[in-house]
Amino acid sequence: MDPVMQWYMEDRGKRAVEALKKREFNALYVETQLQAKEIVLQEIPPGVTVGIGGSVTIRGMKVLDDLRARGNKVIDHWVTASLFSEENFQLRRAQQTCDVFLSSTNAITLEGQLVNIDGGGNRVNALGFGPQKAIVVAGVNKIVPDLESALRRIREITVPLNCRRINSSPPCIAAGKCVDCRVPLRVCRITTIIEWKPPFFSDYLIVIVGENLGY
């Protein structure tokens, strides 16, 4: 990596870490997703139940097979053929009361806030209440200056890319920007801003990685 870009990513990541710590999150910066994967495996005890949010970042780390191999029950709603089946719904419900919830986030502000827009609600709900512990892994590409920038990033980057991933075509795909659509295909249904560490988690770990990860 270009040394100037490496410095930029590290500086930005560490600034976000310090802001998160001031809001009572347990946060740290690592250079690579391999290091992040090792931390995730260290932080999750064998045998506990792990819920997985709808996250390209987490699946890109290839950590799920490692968790299953050592005996962790992994609750992953992406394994079902349909996103709207009864089985899929029950898996999403089970994520709300798992031992550890593992996910990314759509954006992290340099003020230390986690910002997410969800279609179903299971991911944003589990990030706020229910599981005993949360682990959030995010690349430095998710870091933005403030809330306005976070929402803009999600609507202009995250949502179109995820829609493309699931072969959905809401109006924003054709327009190239959010048009606040009123259609059944709409995926921007629930917006959350976590301002401070939610109180009922035993630990809320946020790992920022000095790479571009996920959407």
Secondary structure as a PSIPRED ss2 file (coil, helix, strand):
# PSIPRED VFORMAT (PSIPRED V4.0)

   1 M C   1.000  0.000  0.000
   2 D C   1.000  0.000  0.000
   3 P H   0.000  1.000  0.000
   4 V H   0.000  1.000  0.000
   5 M H   0.000  1.000  0.000
   6 Q H   0.000  1.000  0.000
   7 W H   0.000  1.000  0.000
   8 Y H   0.000  1.000  0.000
   9 M H   0.000  1.000  0.000
  10 E H   0.000  1.000  0.000
  11 D H   0.000  1.000  0.000
  12 R H   0.000  1.000  0.000
  13 G H   0.000  1.000  0.000
  14 K H   0.000  1.000  0.000
  15 R H   0.000  1.000  0.000
  16 A H   0.000  1.000  0.000
  17 V H   0.000  1.000  0.000
  18 E H   0.000  1.000  0.000
  19 A H   0.000  1.000  0.000
  20 L H   0.000  1.000  0.000
  21 K H   0.000  1.000  0.000
  22 K C   1.000  0.000  0.000
  23 R C   1.000  0.000  0.000
  24 E C   1.000  0.000  0.000
  25 F C   1.000  0.000  0.000
  26 N E   0.000  0.000  1.000
  27 A E   0.000  0.000  1.000
  28 L E   0.000  0.000  1.000
  29 Y E   0.000  0.000  1.000
  30 V E   0.000  0.000  1.000
  31 E C   1.000  0.000  0.000
  32 T C   1.000  0.000  0.000
  33 Q H   0.000  1.000  0.000
  34 L H   0.000  1.000  0.000
  35 Q H   0.000  1.000  0.000
  36 A H   0.000  1.000  0.000
  37 K H   0.000  1.000  0.000
  38 E H   0.000  1.000  0.000
  39 I H   0.000  1.000  0.000
  40 V H   0.000  1.000  0.000
  41 L H   0.000  1.000  0.000
  42 Q H   0.000  1.000  0.000
  43 E H   0.000  1.000  0.000
  44 I C   1.000  0.000  0.000
  45 P C   1.000  0.000  0.000
  46 P C   1.000  0.000  0.000
  47 G C   1.000  0.000  0.000
  48 V C   1.000  0.000  0.000
  49 T E   0.000  0.000  1.000
  50 V E   0.000  0.000  1.000
  51 G E   0.000  0.000  1.000
  52 I E   0.000  0.000  1.000
  53 G C   1.000  0.000  0.000
  54 G C   1.000  0.000  0.000
  55 S C   1.000  0.000  0.000
  56 V H   0.000  1.000  0.000
  57 T H   0.000  1.000  0.000
  58 I H   0.000  1.000  0.000
  59 R H   0.000  1.000  0.000
  60 G H   0.000  1.000  0.000
  61 M C   1.000  0.000  0.000
  62 K C   1.000  0.000  0.000
  63 V C   1.000  0.000  0.000
  64 L H   0.000  1.000  0.000
  65 D H   0.000  1.000  0.000
  66 D H   0.000  1.000  0.000
  67 L H   0.000  1.000  0.000
  68 R H   0.000  1.000  0.000
  69 A H   0.000  1.000  0.000
  70 R C   1.000  0.000  0.000
  71 G C   1.000  0.000  0.000
  72 N C   1.000  0.000  0.000
  73 K E   0.000  0.000  1.000
  74 V E   0.000  0.000  1.000
  75 I E   0.000  0.000  1.000
  76 D C   1.000  0.000  0.000
  77 H H   0.000  1.000  0.000
  78 W H   0.000  1.000  0.000
  79 V H   0.000  1.000  0.000
  80 T C   1.000  0.000  0.000
  81 A C   1.000  0.000  0.000
  82 S C   1.000  0.000  0.000
  83 L C   1.000  0.000  0.000
  84 F C   1.000  0.000  0.000
  85 S C   1.000  0.000  0.000
  86 E H   0.000  1.000  0.000
  87 E H   0.000  1.000  0.000
  88 N H   0.000  1.000  0.000
  89 F H   0.000  1.000  0.000
  90 Q H   0.000  1.000  0.000
  91 L H   0.000  1.000  0.000
  92 R H   0.000  1.000  0.000
  93 R H   0.000  1.000  0.000
  94 A H   0.000  1.000  0.000
  95 Q H   0.000  1.000  0.000
  96 Q C   1.000  0.000  0.000
  97 T C   1.000  0.000  0.000
  98 C C   1.000  0.000  0.000
  99 D C   1.000  0.000  0.000
 100 V E   0.000  0.000  1.000
 101 F E   0.000  0.000  1.000
 102 L E   0.000  0.000  1.000
 103 S E   0.000  0.000  1.000
 104 S C   1.000  0.000  0.000
 105 T C   1.000  0.000  0.000
 106 N C   1.000  0.000  0.000
 107 A E   0.000  0.000  1.000
 108 I E   0.000  0.000  1.000
 109 T E   0.000  0.000  1.000
 110 L C   1.000  0.000  0.000
 111 E C   1.000  0.000  0.000
 112 G C   1.000  0.000  0.000
 113 Q C   1.000  0.000  0.000
 114 L E   0.000  0.000  1.000
 115 V E   0.000  0.000  1.000
 116 N E   0.000  0.000  1.000
 117 I E   0.000  0.000  1.000
 118 D E   0.000  0.000  1.000
 119 G C   1.000  0.000  0.000
 120 G C   1.000  0.000  0.000
 121 G C   1.000  0.000  0.000
 122 N H   0.000  1.000  0.000
 123 R H   0.000  1.000  0.000
 124 V H   0.000  1.000  0.000
 125 N H   0.000  1.000  0.000
 126 A H   0.000  1.000  0.000
 127 L C   1.000  0.000  0.000
 128 G C   1.000  0.000  0.000
 129 F C   1.000  0.000  0.000
 130 G C   1.000  0.000  0.000
 131 P C   1.000  0.000  0.000
 132 Q C   1.000  0.000  0.000
 133 K E   0.000  0.000  1.000
 134 A E   0.000  0.000  1.000
 135 I E   0.000  0.000  1.000
 136 V E   0.000  0.000  1.000
 137 V E   0.000  0.000  1.000
 138 A E   0.000  0.000  1.000
 139 G E   0.000  0.000  1.000
 140 V H   0.000  1.000  0.000
 141 N H   0.000  1.000  0.000
 142 K H   0.000  1.000  0.000
 143 I E   0.000  0.000  1.000
 144 V E   0.000  0.000  1.000
 145 P C   1.000  0.000  0.000
 146 D C   1.000  0.000  0.000
 147 L H   0.000  1.000  0.000
 148 E H   0.000  1.000  0.000
 149 S H   0.000  1.000  0.000
 150 A H   0.000  1.000  0.000
 151 L H   0.000  1.000  0.000
 152 R H   0.000  1.000  0.000
 153 R H   0.000  1.000  0.000
 154 I H   0.000  1.000  0.000
 155 R H   0.000  1.000  0.000
 156 E H   0.000  1.000  0.000
 157 I H   0.000  1.000  0.000
 158 T H   0.000  1.000  0.000
 159 V H   0.000  1.000  0.000
 160 P H   0.000  1.000  0.000
 161 L H   0.000  1.000  0.000
 162 N H   0.000  1.000  0.000
 163 C H   0.000  1.000  0.000
 164 R H   0.000  1.000  0.000
 165 R H   0.000  1.000  0.000
 166 I C   1.000  0.000  0.000
 167 N C   1.000  0.000  0.000
 168 S C   1.000  0.000  0.000
 169 S C   1.000  0.000  0.000
 170 P C   1.000  0.000  0.000
 171 P H   0.000  1.000  0.000
 172 C H   0.000  1.000  0.000
 173 I H   0.000  1.000  0.000
 174 A H   0.000  1.000  0.000
 175 A H   0.000  1.000  0.000
 176 G C   1.000  0.000  0.000
 177 K C   1.000  0.000  0.000
 178 C C   1.000  0.000  0.000
 179 V C   1.000  0.000  0.000
 180 D C   1.000  0.000  0.000
 181 C C   1.000  0.000  0.000
 182 R C   1.000  0.000  0.000
 183 V C   1.000  0.000  0.000
 184 P C   1.000  0.000  0.000
 185 L C   1.000  0.000  0.000
 186 R C   1.000  0.000  0.000
 187 V C   1.000  0.000  0.000
 188 C C   1.000  0.000  0.000
 189 R C   1.000  0.000  0.000
 190 I E   0.000  0.000  1.000
 191 T E   0.000  0.000  1.000
 192 T E   0.000  0.000  1.000
 193 I E   0.000  0.000  1.000
 194 I E   0.000  0.000  1.000
 195 E C   1.000  0.000  0.000
 196 W C   1.000  0.000  0.000
 197 K C   1.000  0.000  0.000
 198 P C   1.000  0.000  0.000
 199 P C   1.000  0.000  0.000
 200 F C   1.000  0.000  0.000
 201 F C   1.000  0.000  0.000
 202 S C   1.000  0.000  0.000
 203 D E   0.000  0.000  1.000
 204 Y E   0.000  0.000  1.000
 205 L E   0.000  0.000  1.000
 206 I E   0.000  0.000  1.000
 207 V E   0.000  0.000  1.000
 208 I E   0.000  0.000  1.000
 209 V E   0.000  0.000  1.000
 210 G C   1.000  0.000  0.000
 211 E C   1.000  0.000  0.000
 212 N C   1.000  0.000  0.000
 213 L C   1.000  0.000  0.000
 214 G C   1.000  0.000  0.000
 215 Y C   1.000  0.000  0.000
